[in-house]
Amino acid sequence: MASATNFTILPLGAIIQRFAVNGLNIVQGFPSVADYQSYNSPYFGETIGRVGNRISGAKINNLNGRSYDLTANNGPNTLHGGPKGWGKRMWEGPIKESRSGKEAILFKRVSDDGEEGFPGAVEAKIWYTGGIEKDATGKEVSVLETEYEVKMCGDPAKETGIEETAVGVTNHSYFNLSGNPTIEGTQITLSTNQHLPVDSGAIPKGTIKPYPGITANEPFTLGPEEPSVDHCFIVDSSKSPSSVPLDTRNEPLRLLVSAFHPGSKVHLEVHSTEPAFQFYTGSFIDVPEVNGIPARGARAGFCVEPQRYVNSLNTEEWKSQVRVKRGDVWGARITYRGWMH
């Protein structure tokens, strides 16, 4: 992968360990795989799967004409694929490949039937393409393109009664543009303020409403504690949720979030083909000092997690976004752009 010094991807969880902008690593992480395995309760940099975000009641209400019990790891709900989701597992790779005429690296794994309670085996592939681009002014921009593809791959003769499963993959990087212990002072602009209001367990109520205090395309500054956000935002609330294609890779890349820290002069943009994104200001980070890296607490980073609507699996009107049948392809793209001025 081009500019390998700017980007490091680990076989564990296909984790983004390093995303450097002018030498500053803007993602939270750990020095070693062993450290990730021991301390990564916040999911720093992880690939999230089989289904990201929360699934209500730690249960699949209806796939293949039946229900499936999952493991509750976030109150009564399943979060980020369960206690040992895809970000906690080893992937095969990196494998060098050409992708859209560029040098990329591929990571892949098979998630077996029954892994973390999900029905049907699936093969997941992630292509990372990283490099330095120059904009019209000659400024160097660190660009990391991510492409996801997931298909059912099990033997139908062995997977009796299983014709469909659920997939919803994203990346859980925490960004800190400041070079300081927290994200205080970071200026954030969201492309939308339409969000999914949630109940006390962070499960959407089924409505879409403006998020109080945030205006689309108008910057706001992250303070020491406020605003504290951990919600799913809808890119285009005028579109029917059922119109979202299972494979969004042919959809246009859209700017979801832009960020800038006036102290470091670092900018970040997150673009995706996905219909929604979780914006999280890191309130629950609690990581001790590890191998000389100082302890990290609340607001040590912020997340932008492009994804499908939260709890789509158990919401009939949204279920088509994550339901994958034999022969279907689930896909998505995310592009991160970082620069300094």
Buried (B, 14 or more C-beta within 10 A) or exposed (E): BEBBEBBBBBBBBBBBBBBBBBEBBBBBBBEBBEBBEEBBEBBBBBBBBBBBBBBBBBBBBEBBEEEBEBEBBBEEBBBBBBEEBBBBBEBEBBEEBEBEEBBBBBBBBEBEBEBBBBBBBBBBBBBBBBBEEEEEEEEBBBBBBBBBBBBBBBEEEEBEEBBBBBBBBBBBBBBBBBEBEBBBBBBBBBBBBBBBBBEEEBBBEEEBEBBEEBEEEEEBBBBEEEBEBBBBBBBEBEEEBEEBBBBBBEBEBBBBBBBBBEEBBBBBBBBBBBBBBBBBBBEEBEBEEBEEBEEBBBBBBBBBBBBBBBBBBBBEEBBBBBBBEBEBBBBBBBBBBBBBE
